[in-house]
């Protein structure tokens, strides 16, 4: 009887449309994770701990700058388009797309300021202007790839073309990783790797432009290329307030991943930054299989809410608990094979970072509970509550984290990261459970 129930449950999950979409996106995510992971391993081997720490700090600074200037429009647009597409509203769908285009122009202007400011910031905090120069190159690459790639992936996502969306994301990751590693191997070092990012951005810009044209031909609800000429007339105030709330929420959440590297760099050597980076990246690589679930929920929850679906709460609980179980299994597996995996993948010179992988066990095991939080906050228009929770955690967590790092180095950072994510996710989950 038990085996029959399990068999029926597996059959139900296999045939469920949401689970099938997750599986398709998971396949693309798996491919992207493998390619990204291999590229990261090769870059670490090429640069070795000292230079790889500089490389990591440059990425951290660039991520922080992009976070500040991006205004969160991609995440807000996913929620907005999910609702307008579900209603079949041609006019408002185009209006949201043009709003996204208008904000992209604003982001381009802010990117110029970010590129100019980066060397001064790195010279002040890390006493190394090169870190800021490298970060500026990454900001430029991010801007180029942000345009048509963002439009195309959003259109594919809300229209349910998950296979095509997954292929486009994989193409971006594969091209970037290939260009980065090839330029580094050619002897250009860190700068060469970052120029590789610029080349990838140009290639993906063209590919995404073609992808948009194809999507628009099959789905006229989205505007054609020629119609983009009037995007400056799109209203800003109508959507900007919602976008800024979403941006603040997403940016604060993303700070949880960016700040640890930047904070560690203030107190330890670049080699120690590398040991923390590879242990944190190794654990997140295993947990990257959770990403597609959150990506699909960003559209699924708003559509369910807009249509008045009565099972929103039960679906939220089900997804969260399944994701928690999945994250625990993935984390246990990653920790179990880490002694062999790190030795084979990174080499002997990176083994001092192995002990920190074990330290991240609690962080990884509990991370799954947060998979549906962001999409649900946006679906029920309670983003301001999420911002409040995450802000309070950071206001308390940043000074206490600096204290921990100053006194216990990387172990202090491991404790800090685990506390940030676990406390924030649990408070948010139980609040939403009560509200729904």
C-alpha positions, 0 to 999 in steps of 0.5 A, a space after each residue: 500500500 505504501 509503495 503504491 501511494 509513493 508510485 502514485 505520488 511520483 506519477 502525479 508529480 511527473 505529470 504536473 505541468 509546474 513540475 515538468 516546467 521545473 524539470 525543463 528549467 532544471 536541465 538548463 540550470 544544471 548545464 549552466 551550473 556545470 559550465 559555470 562551475 568548470 569555468 570557476 575551477 579553471 579560473 581558480 587554477 589559472 590565477 591561484 589563491 592570491 590573484 583569484 581573491 582579487 578577481 573575487 573582490 572585483 566581481 563583488 564590487 561590480 555586483 554591488 554597483 549593478 545592484 544599486 543601479 539596476 532598479 530591480 526592473 527585471 523582477 518587477 517586470 516579471 510580476 507585472 507581465 505575468 499578470 497582464 499576459 494571464 489576462 490577455 491584456 495587449 495594451 498593458 503588456 506593451 506598456 510594461 515592456 516599454 516601461 522596462 525599455 525606458 528604465 533601461 535607458 536610465 540604467 545606462 546613464 547610471 552605469 557610466 557613473 558606476 564605472 567612473 566611481 569604481 576605481 576610487 571605491 576600491 582604492 579607498 577600501 582595498 587600497 587597490 585601484 585595479 579592483 575598481 577597473 576590473 569591476 568597471 569592465 564587468 558593469 559595462 558587460 552587465 549593461 550590454 547583456 541586460 538589454 535584449 537578453 532581459 526582454 527575451 527571457 521575460 517574454 519566454 518566461 511569462 508565455 511558458 516557453 521554458 525550454 527556449 528560455 532555458 536554452 538562451 540562459 545556457 547559451 549566455 553562460 556557456 559563451 561567457 565561460 568559454 570567453 573568460 577561460 580562453 582569454 585567461 589561458 592566453 596569458 591576459 590574466 584577470 583583465 583578459 577574463 573580464 574582456 571575455 565577459 565583454 565579448 560574451 555580452 556582445 554575442 548574447 546581445 545579438 542572439 537575444 535580439 533575434 530571439 525577441 523577434 521570433 517570440 514576437 512573431 508567434 505572440 503579437 501581444 508583445 511589441 515588435 522591434 519597430 514599435 519600440 520607437 515610442 518607448 519614451 512615451 511609456 509612463 514611469 510613475 505608474 510602475 516605478 513605485 512598485 518596481 522600486 519596492 521590488 528593487 529594494 526587496 531584491 537588492 537587500 536580499 542579494 546583499 546577503 550574498 554580495 556583502 560577505 566577500 566585500 566585508 571579508 576583504 577588509 580584514 583578511 588577505 586575498 588568499 583567505 578571501 579565495 578560501 571563503 569564496 570557493 567554499 561558499 561557491 561550492 555550496 551554492 553550486 550544489 544549491 543552484 538546482 533550487 533556482 529554477 523553482 523560484 524563477 517559475 514561481 515569480 510568474 506562477 504565484 502572481 498568476 494564481 493570485 490574479 485569477 483568484 486561485 484558492 490554493 495559493 497558501 497550500 501551494 506555497 507551503 508545499 513548494 517550501 517544504 519540498 524545497 527544504 527537503 531538497 536543499 537538505 539532501 543536496 547539502 548533505 551530498 555536497 558536504 559528503 563528497 567535498 574532501 574528494 571533490 575539492 582536491 580533484 577540482 581545485 588542487 592541493 593549494 585550495 584545500 585550506 578552504 575545505 573546512 569551511 564547506 563543513 561550516 556551511 552545512 546549516 546554511 545550505 540545509 535550511 536555504 530551501 525554505 526561502 525559495 518561494 518567499 520573493 515571488 510570494 511577497 510580490 504576488 500579494 503586494 507585501 514587498 514592504 514587509 519583506 524589506 522591513 524584515 531583511 533591513 532589520 536583519 542587516 542593520 543588526 547583522 552587518 556590525 555584528 558580522 564585522 565584529 565576528 570577522 575581525 575576531 574570528 576571520 573566515 569562521 566569523 563570516 561563516 557564522 554571519 552568513 548562516 545567521 543572516 539567511 536562516 533568521 530572515 527566511 524563517 521570520 518571512 516564512 512564518 509571517 507569510 504562513 499566517 497572512 495567507 
